[in-house]
Amino acid sequence: MKRFTTIALVALIALAALVMPVTAVDSVEVRSSIFNGTDFEDIFGQQAGDGDIVINTTNFAGFWYDIDEDLASEEITIINDSTLVDYNGYTIEEEGLLYNATIVQNAYEADFADEDTTDDNTTFPLIGLFADKYVPTDDDDAGELVKLLLDTDDKYTLRTGSALELAGGYELTAKQIDVEGDKVWMELSKDGEFVEDEVVDLTGKDSATWDYDVDVGDQSDVIVFRVLITDVFQGQVDSLAVVEGLWLVDYENIMEVETSDEFGELEVDAVGKTISMFNSGTLTLSQDKTIDLAEGMKIQTADDANDLLRFYVLKEYTEPGTYEIRGSIALDDETTEWTTDNFAGFWYDLDDNEGSETLSITVAGRSVADEEGLWYNTTIVQTSYEADFADEDTTDDNTTFPIIGLFAQEYVSTDDDDAGELVKLLLDTDDKYTLRTGSALELAGGYELTAKQIDVEGDKVWMELSKDGEFVEDEVVDLSNKDSATWDYDVDVGDQSDVIVFRVLITDVFQGQVDSLAVVEGLWLLDYENVMEIETSDEFGELEVNAVGKTISMFNSNTLTLSKDKEIDLAEGMMLKTADNSTTLRYYPLVERTIGDEMAVEEPEEEEEVTEEDEMPTEGEEVTEEEMPAEEEEETPVEEEEEETTEEPAEEESPGFEAVFAVAGLLAVAYLVRRD
């Protein structure tokens, strides 16, 4: 009996694993300006110059841009030509869309010591390709590219034996530090394997640079790693080395680009200092469509009931990291206004063409005067739910809800005309999910939706909402004689009664080969337990609330000085960033979004005193890997605190019936074992 019980238990555990919900993959979307008209001819007529639709760094924050050097690389053009674009429709014919990426010389972030006076080591060739940064192995030919992993002038202090985690699995270790000799023995490794080492000598210098070069592709002696050491000194316990510059490329993975190569919908037409591509097939911008151009770069169209053509270009990021979403670039003494059209960080609904936020800044002599130089306004708008929730209450309009963007985050007002009480929007989706009896769908904010019981004959499903494992509410949803049914959960929120805080749309219940199943095609959820109250004179960072009604108005309560190379925290993650330029003021607003476990350079945590047995190699002595002393146990740097991100549930696949049969077979075998 014990044998049968064990086998059956294993089978049930396997079955339980099958019904676990699939969680979403975090992503960040950075969009361009919005192009909106009746058709292409109308949109072309709105453009300047020859009427081409031009998408570059001025109107697309996804493209790489260096604010310090005012450098850009990429551009998309939809050509104003009736033979290439259907003027009275939504179609771009072959070669109607062009994409160009050009090599530029970009300054290193750090001031690496230039010990080789015969070469210019102050800049490096860089090219933006599909909104990612690459370094060509040749200054004038983009045929061989390697990804730029790191370019920073951040400061790090390393003690003897400590390792600094870099991107791409690389680590930099201070093997030995000779304070009296003003030297440090540095080692570069990858995935725990030795790559190269060097004794860096600071004798008589303010700083010293170690450059590591190798042959990459067809090019010889390509610098692939740089580190700037500015000091070695004796701390209270350990010897310490100061790093103030790091630069690294993924030189082992070369991207070769040749004529006729294809990247998604684009085909390479020419390769030189500029890579030129065009669309190799017809692109049809029909309603509610996502067109994958190449490498995470897409065109997104609106689901517009009036048959208008409205779209933008976007770059989607899914790799862990922190991504900057910026507004258009502003210059010296002038007034600049940012809206959803030129600041991708602001909330925007493409389908309803609705935005909420504006930011206006007036600069005089790099100064923004208090209480008048900066104004931030945000207004409640009515926006449609993503899902077509069944409207069973004919006395109320349940097709829209009051939304307001606040510092580039989505909030819902508890009152249609007063933004004094806000709750965060956690979820608004029409994605489709299939739930088995007893299975739970993970939502944002610790919430879960469980199909407790499914009555296929009665066309009903018993649903339960819980949070952090605790019961919240449940409902028997009846689909009898209906195509769909909606469960609305309402509670008192702040000063408002009966506020809908959760909606779920059920479109079907049916019997699968093994389980009863319920289909969900709409979810909407608020963080209703956390109410943000906003009143006049409240302060958010540098901003003070001037008025609260349907619109929240704020101004800067203190004078802001836009000095060079500065990041000013305005409020709640919204910042202003200025260029490192003493003569010309150049700046933009930005917000940051973080995905997962960011792969970033981290500064080591302090440790206890370590006894060192390795001897530093004498200067000029070649050290091979075999001759290297045994590596010390390396210290794991402290992880940065991650920015909290809200996840929507991932779209669940249909039940894995083959796997269920396998479990059933396992149970059958168990039964036969027991019978024998």
Salt bridges, closest charged atoms under 4 A:
GLU115 OE2 - LYS205 NZ 3.88
ASP132 OD2 - LYS147 NZ 3.96
ASP132 OD2 - LYS315 NZ 3.63
ASP140 OD1 - LYS273 NZ 3.79
ASP211 OD1 - ARG226 NE 2.60
ASP238 OD2 - ARG159 NE 3.26
GLU252 OE1 - LYS190 NZ 3.00
ASP292 OD1 - LYS298 NZ 3.72
ASP304 OD2 - ARG310 NH2 2.72
GLU316 OE1 - LYS298 NZ 2.59
GLU324 OE1 - LYS577 NZ 3.56
GLU392 OE2 - LYS482 NZ 3.95
ASP417 OD1 - LYS550 NZ 3.79
ASP488 OD1 - ARG503 NE 2.61
ASP515 OD2 - ARG436 NE 3.58
GLU529 OE1 - LYS467 NZ 2.97
ASP580 OD1 - LYS564 NZ 3.88
